[in-house]
Amino acid sequence: MLKVYGSALSRAGMVMVTLETLGLEYELINIGTRSEASQSPEYRQINPTGKVPTLQDGDFVLFETQAILYYLVRKHGKGRLWADSPEAEANILRWSLFISNQLEASALDMLLQFKGVLQDSSGLDKANATLERFLPVLEEQLVGKDYLVGNKTIADIHGAMVLSWPKLAGFDYAPYPNVAAWIRRILSSPENKKVATAAKT
């Protein structure tokens, strides 16, 4: 059986939603972010970064969230959450990397500020400025679309969950109605709700 090391409150939540969407059975090894368990010698043998998530599929062990999502859809997805052409595949990678490279760090900074982990308010101003610079690109991409590229893909799961972090921190998505509707659409899926419920237990 597939094993996921992490917690529903971490990036492992994206992996769990993908597994749920694909209908795959898995075992969650509950390890918190920056926890004692994540820094243990045993865990660092499978993930030397000491971060989560990590996926174990038999003898194959993989870390880095987006690599895990890619592996799951390519190995176990049977075409679901993925592309039906090289062009669509490139677009999935393009938008997933766009969110990862241009938005994710600022989204995380806003969440950490909200939780009181970061104290420097200037970091919050910088994060806001970065989101306001790049969100219009995403807003335009989502005009008249339910998903980033054709049908729902791992780019949507990853992207909407990342951009839910500033929302939790009170970021105003009113100027970006397409992005706001897209986040709601992804987070309201049965799979997302199941993982969110697991995070509260």
C-alpha positions, 0 to 999 in steps of 0.5 A, a space after each residue: 500500500 502507498 504510504 504518505 508521511 506528513 499531515 493533512 495540515 501540511 503540503 501532504 494535504 495536496 498529496 492526500 487530495 490527489 490520492 483521494 481523487 484517484 481513488 487510491 488506498 494509502 496509509 498516512 504516517 502522521 508527521 507534523 511539519 518541523 516536528 521531532 519525528 520529521 527530524 528523527 534519524 529514521 525519517 531522515 533516512 527516507 527524506 534527508 531534508 527533514 520536511 514533509 511530505 514523503 511518498 513510499 510506493 513499495 521500494 520507491 521513495 519520493 519527496 518534493 510535493 509536485 514530484 509526488 503529484 506528478 508521479 501519482 498521476 503518471 503511475 497510478 492515474 490512468 489519465 485522470 488529473 493529467 493531460 491528453 496531449 503534449 501541449 496540455 501536459 506542458 500547460 499543466 506544468 507551466 501553471 503549476 510551476 508559475 504558482 510554485 515559483 511566483 506565488 507560493 513563497 509569498 502565500 506561505 509567508 502570509 500564512 506564517 505571519 497569520 499564525 505568528 511564526 513570522 514577526 516582521 511586518 515588512 515581509 507581509 507587505 512584500 508578500 502582498 505586493 508579490 501576490 498583487 503583481 502575479 495574481 492578474 496573470 492567473 485571473 486572466 487565465 481563468 476567464 471563462 474556465 472552471 480549471 486551469 487547463 481543460 479538466 481538473 488536474 494536479 495543477 488545480 489541486 496544488 494551486 488552489 491549496 497554495 492560494 488558500 493560505 493567503 485567504 486564511 490570512 485575510 488576503 482580499 481576493 475581491 479584485 480577482 473573482 475568477 481566482 476566488 471562484 476557482 479556489 472555492 471550486 477546488 476546496 469544495 470538492 468531496 476529496 478536499 472536504 474529506 482531507 480537511 475533516 481529517 485535519 481537524 481530528 
